[in-house]
Amino acid sequence: MSFFSGVEDLELFLSRSRVLTVVSVPACVGAMVFFLREEGWRFSLLLGCVLPLVAAYLGIRGKREIRSGLAAAGLVLAFITLPLALLLARLEGV
């Protein structure tokens, strides 16, 4: 199976996806605690607890089973969590 120019690129992509999805968990939990303490937003609690854990699971599972789709889905979910939480918090404040 060839990914871009070789197998090493697939391994590198899967490793980086796994690391970035796992690192997003403490970042999102920290932002969630800040939002709850400062603003009292409740939707950030749900998003900050659930989505990063799902993203980390997908990233780890994608690396373990060598599935680039799972890893990419986890990576997208990890990056979209904070903007989605801010959008919902803005809607909650209106």
DSSP file (Angstrom, degrees, kcal/mol; ACC not computed):
  #  RESIDUE AA STRUCTURE BP1 BP2  ACC     N-H-->O    O-->H-N    N-H-->O    O-->H-N    TCO  KAPPA ALPHA  PHI   PSI    X-CA   Y-CA   Z-CA
    1    1 A M              0   0    0      0, 0.0     2,-0.5     0, 0.0     0, 0.0   0.000 360.0 360.0 360.0 128.2    0.0    0.0    0.0
    2    2 A S        -     0   0    0      7,-0.0     2,-0.5     2,-0.0     5,-0.1  -0.901 360.0-170.6-110.7 132.8    1.5    3.3   -1.0
    3    3 A F    >   -     0   0    0     -2,-0.5     3,-2.0     3,-0.4     2,-0.8  -0.977  68.4 -44.3-124.5 116.2    0.6    6.6    0.7
    4    4 A F  T 3  S-     0   0    0     -2,-0.5     3,-0.1     1,-0.3    -2,-0.0  -0.515 130.5 -15.8  56.6-102.1    1.9    9.7   -1.1
    5    5 A S  T 3  S-     0   0    0     -2,-0.8     2,-0.3     1,-0.2    -1,-0.3   0.464 125.7 -27.6-111.7  -0.2    5.4    8.6   -1.9
    6    6 A G    <>  -     0   0    0     -3,-2.0     4,-1.0     1,-0.1    -3,-0.4  -0.981  69.0 -76.2 171.1 178.9    5.9    5.6    0.4
    7    7 A V  H  > S+     0   0    0     -2,-0.3     4,-2.2     1,-0.2     5,-0.2   0.822 116.7  64.7 -70.3 -32.2    5.2    3.6    3.5
    8    8 A E  H  > S+     0   0    0      1,-0.2     4,-2.4     2,-0.2    -1,-0.2   0.859  99.0  54.3 -61.7 -34.4    7.2    5.9    5.7
    9    9 A D  H  > S+     0   0    0     -3,-0.4     4,-2.6    -6,-0.3    -1,-0.2   0.887 107.5  49.5 -67.5 -37.6    4.9    8.7    5.0
   10   10 A L  H  X S+     0   0    0     -4,-1.0     4,-2.7    -7,-0.2     5,-0.2   0.923 111.9  48.2 -65.2 -43.7    1.9    6.7    6.1
   11   11 A E  H  X S+     0   0    0     -4,-2.2     4,-2.2     2,-0.2    -2,-0.2   0.898 112.8  48.7 -63.2 -40.6    3.7    5.7    9.3
   12   12 A L  H  X S+     0   0    0     -4,-2.4     4,-2.5    -5,-0.2     5,-0.2   0.916 112.0  48.7 -65.6 -44.0    4.6    9.3    9.9
   13   13 A F  H  X S+     0   0    0     -4,-2.6     4,-2.5     1,-0.2    -2,-0.2   0.925 112.8  47.4 -62.0 -45.7    1.1   10.5    9.3
   14   14 A L  H  X S+     0   0    0     -4,-2.7     4,-2.2     2,-0.2    -1,-0.2   0.891 112.8  49.3 -64.6 -39.5   -0.4    7.9   11.6
   15   15 A S  H  X S+     0   0    0     -4,-2.2     4,-2.3    -5,-0.2    -2,-0.2   0.923 113.2  45.7 -66.1 -44.1    2.1    8.7   14.3
   16   16 A R  H  X S+     0   0    0     -4,-2.5     4,-2.8     2,-0.2     5,-0.2   0.891 111.9  51.9 -67.4 -38.2    1.5   12.4   14.1
   17   17 A S  H  X S+     0   0    0     -4,-2.5     4,-2.2    -5,-0.2     5,-0.2   0.917 110.4  49.0 -62.6 -42.4   -2.3   11.9   14.1
   18   18 A R  H  X S+     0   0    0     -4,-2.2     4,-2.0    41,-0.2    -2,-0.2   0.935 113.9  45.3 -62.7 -46.0   -2.1    9.7   17.2
   19   19 A V  H  X S+     0   0    0     -4,-2.3     4,-2.4     1,-0.2    -2,-0.2   0.924 113.8  48.2 -65.9 -44.7    0.1   12.2   19.1
   20   20 A L  H  X S+     0   0    0     -4,-2.8     4,-1.3     1,-0.2    -1,-0.2   0.868 112.2  48.8 -67.0 -35.5   -2.0   15.3   18.1
   21   21 A T  H  X S+     0   0    0     -4,-2.2     4,-0.6    -5,-0.2    35,-0.3   0.886 113.3  46.8 -71.5 -36.4   -5.3   13.6   19.0
   22   22 A V  H >< S+     0   0    0     -4,-2.0     3,-0.8    -5,-0.2    -2,-0.2   0.879 111.3  51.5 -71.3 -36.6   -4.0   12.5   22.4
   23   23 A V  H 3X S+     0   0    0     -4,-2.4     4,-1.3     1,-0.2    -1,-0.2   0.779  99.8  65.5 -69.9 -26.1   -2.5   15.9   23.1
   24   24 A S  H 3X S+     0   0    0     -4,-1.3     4,-2.6     1,-0.2     5,-0.2   0.762  88.6  69.8 -68.3 -22.8   -5.9   17.6   22.3
   25   25 A V  H <X S+     0   0    0     -3,-0.8     4,-2.2    -4,-0.6     5,-0.2   0.970 103.3  37.7 -63.4 -55.6   -7.5   15.9   25.3
   26   26 A P  H  > S+     0   0    0      0, 0.0     4,-2.3     0, 0.0    -1,-0.2   0.864 116.5  54.6 -66.1 -31.3   -5.7   17.9   28.1
   27   27 A A  H  X S+     0   0    0     -4,-1.3     4,-2.2     2,-0.2    -2,-0.2   0.931 111.6  43.1 -64.9 -44.2   -5.9   21.0   26.0
   28   28 A C  H  X S+     0   0    0     -4,-2.6     4,-2.4     2,-0.2    -1,-0.2   0.869 113.3  51.7 -70.5 -36.0   -9.6   20.7   25.6
   29   29 A V  H  X S+     0   0    0     -4,-2.2     4,-2.4    -5,-0.2    -1,-0.2   0.905 110.4  49.5 -67.0 -39.9  -10.1   19.8   29.2
   30   30 A G  H  X S+     0   0    0     -4,-2.3     4,-2.1     2,-0.2    -2,-0.2   0.916 112.6  46.5 -63.2 -43.6   -8.1   22.8   30.3
   31   31 A A  H  X S+     0   0    0     -4,-2.2     4,-2.8     2,-0.2    -2,-0.2   0.885 111.0  53.8 -64.9 -38.0  -10.2   25.1   28.0
   32   32 A M  H  X S+     0   0    0     -4,-2.4     4,-2.5     2,-0.2     5,-0.2   0.921 108.7  47.9 -62.9 -44.3  -13.4   23.5   29.3
   33   33 A V  H  X S+     0   0    0     -4,-2.4     4,-2.2     2,-0.2    -1,-0.2   0.908 113.0  49.1 -63.5 -41.6  -12.4   24.2   32.9
   34   34 A F  H  X S+     0   0    0     -4,-2.1     4,-2.9     2,-0.2     5,-0.4   0.934 111.8  48.1 -62.5 -47.0  -11.5   27.8   32.0
   35   35 A F  H  X>S+     0   0    0     -4,-2.8     4,-2.0     1,-0.2     5,-1.5   0.899 113.2  47.5 -62.7 -41.3  -14.8   28.4   30.2
   36   36 A L  H  <5S+     0   0    0     -4,-2.5    -1,-0.2     4,-0.2    -2,-0.2   0.895 116.3  44.0 -67.1 -38.9  -16.9   26.9   33.0
   37   37 A R  H  <5S+     0   0    0     -4,-2.2    -2,-0.2    -5,-0.2    -1,-0.2   0.912 124.9  30.6 -73.1 -43.1  -15.1   28.9   35.6
   38   38 A E  H  <5S+     0   0    0     -4,-2.9    -3,-0.2    -5,-0.2    -2,-0.2   0.903 136.8  15.7 -85.4 -43.7  -15.0   32.3   33.8
   39   39 A E  T  <5S-     0   0    0     -4,-2.0    -3,-0.2    -5,-0.4    -2,-0.1   0.673  86.8-127.9-110.7 -20.7  -18.2   32.3   31.7
   40   40 A G      < +     0   0    0     -5,-1.5     2,-0.2     1,-0.2    -4,-0.2   0.751  43.7 169.8  77.7  23.5  -20.4   29.5   33.0
   41   41 A W        -     0   0    0     -6,-1.0    -1,-0.2     1,-0.1     4,-0.2  -0.513  18.6-172.6 -72.7 134.0  -20.8   27.9   29.6
   42   42 A R  S >> S+     0   0    0     -2,-0.2     4,-1.1     2,-0.1     3,-0.6   0.754  77.5  61.5 -98.3 -30.0  -22.5   24.5   29.8
   43   43 A F  H 3> S+     0   0    0      1,-0.2     4,-2.3     2,-0.2     5,-0.2   0.826  97.2  61.1 -68.3 -28.8  -22.2   23.3   26.2
   44   44 A S  H 3> S+     0   0    0      1,-0.2     4,-2.8     2,-0.2    -1,-0.2   0.792  97.0  61.0 -67.3 -25.6  -18.4   23.4   26.5
   45   45 A L  H <> S+     0   0    0     -3,-0.6     4,-1.4     2,-0.2     5,-0.2   0.947 108.0  42.3 -63.6 -47.7  -18.6   20.9   29.3
   46   46 A L  H  X S+     0   0    0     -4,-1.1     4,-2.2     2,-0.2     5,-0.4   0.941 120.5  41.4 -64.2 -48.4  -20.2   18.3   26.9
   47   47 A L  H  X S+     0   0    0     -4,-2.3     4,-0.9     1,-0.2    -2,-0.2   0.889 113.8  52.6 -68.7 -38.6  -17.9   19.1   24.0
   48   48 A G  H  < S+     0   0    0     -4,-2.8    -1,-0.2    -5,-0.2    -2,-0.2   0.746 117.0  38.3 -70.8 -23.2  -14.8   19.3   26.2
   49   49 A C  H  < S+     0   0    0     -4,-1.4     4,-0.4    -5,-0.2    -2,-0.2   0.835 124.9  31.7 -92.5 -38.1  -15.4   16.0   27.8
   50   50 A V  H  X S+     0   0    0     -4,-2.2     4,-2.1    -5,-0.2     5,-0.2   0.947 112.2  50.7 -91.5 -53.8  -16.7   13.9   24.9
   51   51 A L  H  X S+     0   0    0     -4,-0.9     4,-2.6    -5,-0.4     5,-0.2   0.876 108.5  50.0 -62.1 -42.4  -15.2   15.0   21.6
   52   52 A P  H  > S+     0   0    0      0, 0.0     4,-2.6     0, 0.0    -1,-0.2   0.894 111.3  50.1 -64.3 -35.8  -11.5   14.9   22.6
   53   53 A L  H  > S+     0   0    0     -4,-0.4     4,-2.2     2,-0.2    -2,-0.2   0.904 111.7  47.5 -67.2 -39.5  -11.8   11.4   24.0
   54   54 A V  H  X S+     0   0    0     -4,-2.1     4,-2.4     2,-0.2    -1,-0.2   0.909 112.4  50.3 -65.3 -41.6  -13.5   10.2   20.8
   55   55 A A  H  X S+     0   0    0     -4,-2.6     4,-2.4     2,-0.2    -2,-0.2   0.911 110.7  48.6 -63.4 -42.7  -10.8   11.9   18.8
   56   56 A A  H  X S+     0   0    0     -4,-2.6     4,-2.5   -35,-0.3     5,-0.3   0.896 110.5  51.6 -65.0 -39.7   -8.0   10.3   20.8
   57   57 A Y  H  X S+     0   0    0     -4,-2.2     4,-2.7     1,-0.2     5,-0.2   0.927 111.5  47.0 -61.5 -44.7   -9.7    6.9   20.5
   58   58 A L  H  X S+     0   0    0     -4,-2.4     4,-2.5     2,-0.2    -2,-0.2   0.896 112.5  50.0 -65.1 -39.7   -9.9    7.3   16.7
   59   59 A G  H  X S+     0   0    0     -4,-2.4     4,-1.6     2,-0.2   -41,-0.2   0.915 114.8  42.6 -65.1 -43.2   -6.3    8.4   16.5
   60   60 A I  H  X S+     0   0    0     -4,-2.5     4,-2.4     2,-0.2    -2,-0.2   0.916 116.2  48.2 -68.9 -42.9   -5.0    5.5   18.6
   61   61 A R  H  X S+     0   0    0     -4,-2.7     4,-2.5    -5,-0.3    -2,-0.2   0.883 109.7  53.2 -65.5 -38.6   -7.2    3.0   16.8
   62   62 A G  H  <>S+     0   0    0     -4,-2.5     5,-2.5    -5,-0.2     4,-0.5   0.872 111.8  45.5 -63.7 -37.7   -6.2    4.3   13.4
   63   63 A K  H  <5S+     0   0    0     -4,-1.6     3,-0.4     3,-0.2    -2,-0.2   0.902 114.1  48.5 -70.5 -41.5   -2.5    3.9   14.3
   64   64 A R  H  <5S+     0   0    0     -4,-2.4    -2,-0.2     1,-0.2    -1,-0.2   0.898 121.2  33.9 -67.9 -40.9   -3.0    0.4   15.7
   65   65 A E  T  <5S-     0   0    0     -4,-2.5    -1,-0.2    -5,-0.2    -2,-0.2   0.383 107.8-120.7 -96.2   3.8   -5.0   -0.9   12.8
   66   66 A I  T   5 +     0   0    0     -4,-0.5     2,-0.5    -3,-0.4    -3,-0.2   0.959  59.9 149.4  52.0  58.8   -3.1    1.1   10.1
   67   67 A R     >< -     0   0    0     -5,-2.5     4,-1.7    -6,-0.1    -1,-0.2  -0.954  32.1-169.2-121.4 109.3   -6.2    2.9    8.9
   68   68 A S  H  > S+     0   0    0     -2,-0.5     4,-2.4     1,-0.2     5,-0.2   0.802  84.9  60.1 -71.1 -27.7   -5.6    6.4    7.7
   69   69 A G  H  > S+     0   0    0      2,-0.2     4,-2.3     1,-0.2    -1,-0.2   0.913 106.0  46.1 -66.1 -43.1   -9.3    7.3    7.5
   70   70 A L  H  > S+     0   0    0      2,-0.2     4,-2.3     1,-0.2    -2,-0.2   0.919 114.0  48.8 -64.1 -43.2   -9.8    6.7   11.2
   71   71 A A  H  X S+     0   0    0     -4,-1.7     4,-2.1     1,-0.2    -2,-0.2   0.904 112.0  48.6 -64.3 -40.9   -6.7    8.7   12.1
   72   72 A A  H  X S+     0   0    0     -4,-2.4     4,-2.4     2,-0.2    -1,-0.2   0.889 110.2  51.7 -67.0 -38.9   -7.7   11.6    9.8
   73   73 A A  H  X S+     0   0    0     -4,-2.3     4,-2.3     1,-0.2    -2,-0.2   0.909 110.7  48.3 -63.6 -41.6  -11.2   11.6   11.4
   74   74 A G  H  X S+     0   0    0     -4,-2.3     4,-2.2     2,-0.2    -2,-0.2   0.887 110.9  51.1 -63.8 -39.2   -9.7   11.8   14.8
   75   75 A L  H  X S+     0   0    0     -4,-2.1     4,-1.8     2,-0.2    -2,-0.2   0.910 111.4  46.8 -66.0 -42.7   -7.4   14.6   13.8
   76   76 A V  H  X S+     0   0    0     -4,-2.4     4,-1.8     1,-0.2    -2,-0.2   0.914 112.7  50.0 -64.7 -42.6  -10.3   16.6   12.3
   77   77 A L  H  X S+     0   0    0     -4,-2.3     4,-0.9     1,-0.2    -2,-0.2   0.874 109.1  52.4 -63.7 -37.5  -12.4   16.0   15.4
   78   78 A A  H  < S+     0   0    0     -4,-2.2     4,-0.5     1,-0.2     3,-0.2   0.884 113.1  43.5 -66.3 -38.2   -9.5   17.1   17.6
   79   79 A F  H  < S+     0   0    0     -4,-1.8    -1,-0.2     1,-0.2    -2,-0.2   0.759 113.4  50.4 -79.9 -24.2   -9.1   20.4   15.7
   80   80 A I  H  X S+     0   0    0     -4,-1.8     4,-2.0    -5,-0.2     5,-0.2   0.582  89.0  83.2 -90.5  -9.3  -12.8   21.2   15.5
   81   81 A T  H  X S+     0   0    0     -4,-0.9     4,-2.3    -3,-0.2     5,-0.2   0.947  92.1  43.1 -62.6 -52.0  -13.6   20.8   19.1
   82   82 A L  H  > S+     0   0    0     -4,-0.5     4,-2.4     2,-0.2     5,-0.2   0.924 114.9  47.6 -66.2 -45.4  -12.5   24.2   20.4
   83   83 A P  H  > S+     0   0    0      0, 0.0     4,-2.2     0, 0.0    -1,-0.2   0.897 113.5  49.9 -61.5 -36.4  -14.1   26.3   17.6
   84   84 A L  H  X S+     0   0    0     -4,-2.0     4,-2.4     2,-0.2    -2,-0.2   0.891 109.7  50.5 -67.0 -39.0  -17.3   24.3   17.9
   85   85 A A  H  X S+     0   0    0     -4,-2.3     4,-2.2    -5,-0.2    -1,-0.2   0.902 111.1  49.0 -64.9 -40.5  -17.3   24.9   21.7
   86   86 A L  H  X S+     0   0    0     -4,-2.4     4,-2.1     2,-0.2    -2,-0.2   0.893 110.9  50.6 -65.9 -39.1  -16.8   28.6   21.1
   87   87 A L  H  X S+     0   0    0     -4,-2.2     4,-2.1     2,-0.2    -2,-0.2   0.926 112.3  45.8 -64.5 -44.8  -19.6   28.7   18.6
   88   88 A L  H  X S+     0   0    0     -4,-2.4     4,-2.2     1,-0.2    -2,-0.2   0.878 111.7  52.4 -66.0 -37.0  -22.0   27.0   20.9
   89   89 A A  H  X S+     0   0    0     -4,-2.2     4,-1.8     2,-0.2    -1,-0.2   0.880 108.6  50.5 -66.2 -36.9  -21.0   29.2   23.8
   90   90 A R  H  X S+     0   0    0     -4,-2.1     4,-0.9     2,-0.2    -2,-0.2   0.907 111.1  48.5 -66.5 -40.5  -21.7   32.3   21.6
   91   91 A L  H  < S+     0   0    0     -4,-2.1     3,-0.4     1,-0.2    -2,-0.2   0.866 110.0  52.6 -65.7 -35.2  -25.1   30.9   20.7
   92   92 A E  H  < S+     0   0    0     -4,-2.2    -1,-0.2     1,-0.2    -2,-0.2   0.849 107.3  52.5 -67.8 -33.5  -25.8   30.2   24.4
   93   93 A G  H  <        0   0    0     -4,-1.8    -1,-0.2     1,-0.2    -2,-0.2   0.673 360.0 360.0 -76.8 -17.8  -24.9   33.8   25.3
   94   94 A V     <        0   0    0     -4,-0.9    -1,-0.2    -3,-0.4    -2,-0.1   0.471 360.0 360.0 -77.6 360.0  -27.3   35.3   22.8
